[in-house]
Amino acid sequence: MFAHHGTANYDMTTVTTLKGTITDFQFINPHTLILFDVKTDKGGVEHWEAEATSPNHLSRAGWNRHTLKSGDEITISGNRAKNGATVMRFQKLVLSNGQEIKEGGVE
């Protein structure tokens, strides 16, 4: 969908924060993907995708394929796609237990 280099496709001037439920966590190259569902104000569901950096980079920061799992309730922040797609460039998330996870590491 997007070229995987750079942030040109994302609105880097605005941070979007959403509450949702993880549906899939793909610890894959070239970019780790966090797929999650967000309930809309009208009772529907939007399917979102957050793109993080490579698994290699995340591994050095303490991530692994079990860091996130389907069903985890999250509050996630990032830079949304400029074209309005339900895609964002991941910055951080907070699990329901209050644990904050940033691209630079698990806290």
Steps between C-alpha positions, in 0.01 A plus 500: 500500500771750592866499414679384811763771514447832670198669644381701198163322500423596860385828654798550728357826639206332677487212746185287496408299811247215485362236736461154357557126515794326333390250237847400376865576574735427211864506610620492137734678259524763372270654763321358801123542472245548776147436376218616723128577499351827620130540585347803332256745659227348282557148631701373206858375491796645313792271418831679558863422432797655680838464335806486722867460415672169417496201736879522519486855635212418736680189631792716610247714688352202685212402271429144386219319317316463833513866606143550375223250442154485350241618748726751677310822572716797404518874469727565203654819362663577170497704183207426271530447126455824305250335264256428784553123501469325835877462518747669732871521569535357850642711785378341823224301662371441849363161603191472721728435803669838445824362350632743238674360195691728265675421178827560684427241764270330745469690830 
